[in-house]
Amino acid sequence: MRKNQQHRKQEALISLGVVLRHRRIELALTQDEVGKAAGLHRTYVTDVENGLRNVSFLTLIRIANALQCPLSLIIGDTENHKE
């Protein structure tokens, strides 16, 4: 894989993590609370927020539900996120 492609993928995962973290903080939830609500371990949520995991579509839906947020909003915010 080209470095540029890998870099864009990493940026996308980081943007997703930032969006999810902001939403979690807006709701005053801990990573543990989000994890439990989504059926995930806290460390998995941490990894997602830090852009270290490429989550599956179904897992992203579970996280969106735990954050009481439509998946479309998370995707849109991720696409519009600027560092």
C-alpha positions as CSV (number, residue, x, y, z in Angstrom):
1,M,0.0,0.0,0.0
2,R,1.3,3.5,-0.8
3,K,2.3,5.7,2.0
4,N,-0.2,8.3,1.0
5,Q,-3.1,5.9,1.1
6,Q,-2.0,4.6,4.5
7,H,-1.7,8.1,5.8
8,R,-5.2,9.0,4.6
9,K,-6.6,5.9,6.2
10,Q,-4.9,6.7,9.5
11,E,-6.2,10.3,9.3
12,A,-9.8,9.0,8.8
13,L,-9.5,6.7,11.8
14,I,-8.1,9.5,14.0
15,S,-11.0,11.8,12.8
16,L,-13.5,9.2,13.7
17,G,-12.0,8.8,17.1
18,V,-12.1,12.5,17.8
19,V,-15.7,12.7,16.8
20,L,-16.7,9.8,19.0
21,R,-14.7,11.2,21.9
22,H,-16.4,14.6,21.6
23,R,-19.8,13.0,21.5
24,R,-19.0,10.9,24.6
25,I,-17.7,13.9,26.5
26,E,-20.9,15.9,25.5
27,L,-22.9,13.1,27.1
28,A,-20.6,13.0,30.2
29,L,-20.0,9.3,29.7
30,T,-16.9,7.4,30.5
31,Q,-15.2,5.1,28.0
32,D,-16.3,2.2,30.3
33,E,-20.0,3.3,30.2
34,V,-19.9,3.5,26.4
35,G,-18.1,0.1,26.2
36,K,-20.7,-1.5,28.4
37,A,-23.6,0.0,26.5
38,A,-22.1,-1.2,23.2
39,G,-21.0,-4.6,24.5
40,L,-17.3,-3.7,24.1
41,H,-14.4,-3.5,26.5
42,R,-13.2,-0.1,27.7
43,T,-9.8,-0.6,26.1
44,Y,-11.5,-1.2,22.7
45,V,-13.3,2.1,23.0
46,T,-10.0,3.8,24.0
47,D,-8.3,2.3,20.9
48,V,-11.1,3.5,18.7
49,E,-11.0,7.0,20.1
50,N,-7.2,7.1,19.6
51,G,-7.5,6.0,15.9
52,L,-5.9,2.6,16.6
53,R,-8.7,0.4,15.5
54,N,-10.6,0.1,12.2
55,V,-14.0,-0.8,13.5
56,S,-16.5,-2.9,11.6
57,F,-19.7,-1.3,10.4
58,L,-21.8,-3.3,12.9
59,T,-19.5,-2.3,15.8
60,L,-19.7,1.4,14.7
61,I,-23.5,1.1,14.8
62,R,-23.3,-0.3,18.4
63,I,-21.1,2.6,19.4
64,A,-23.4,5.1,17.8
65,N,-26.3,3.6,19.7
66,A,-24.4,3.8,22.9
67,L,-23.7,7.4,22.2
68,Q,-27.4,8.0,21.4
69,C,-26.5,9.4,18.0
70,P,-27.4,8.5,14.4
71,L,-24.6,6.8,12.5
72,S,-25.2,9.3,9.7
73,L,-24.2,12.2,12.0
74,I,-21.1,10.4,13.2
75,I,-20.0,9.8,9.5
76,G,-20.8,13.3,8.5
77,D,-18.9,14.8,11.4
78,T,-16.0,12.5,10.6
79,E,-15.9,13.6,7.0
80,N,-16.1,17.3,8.0
81,H,-13.5,17.0,10.8
82,K,-10.3,19.1,10.3
83,E,-7.3,18.7,12.6
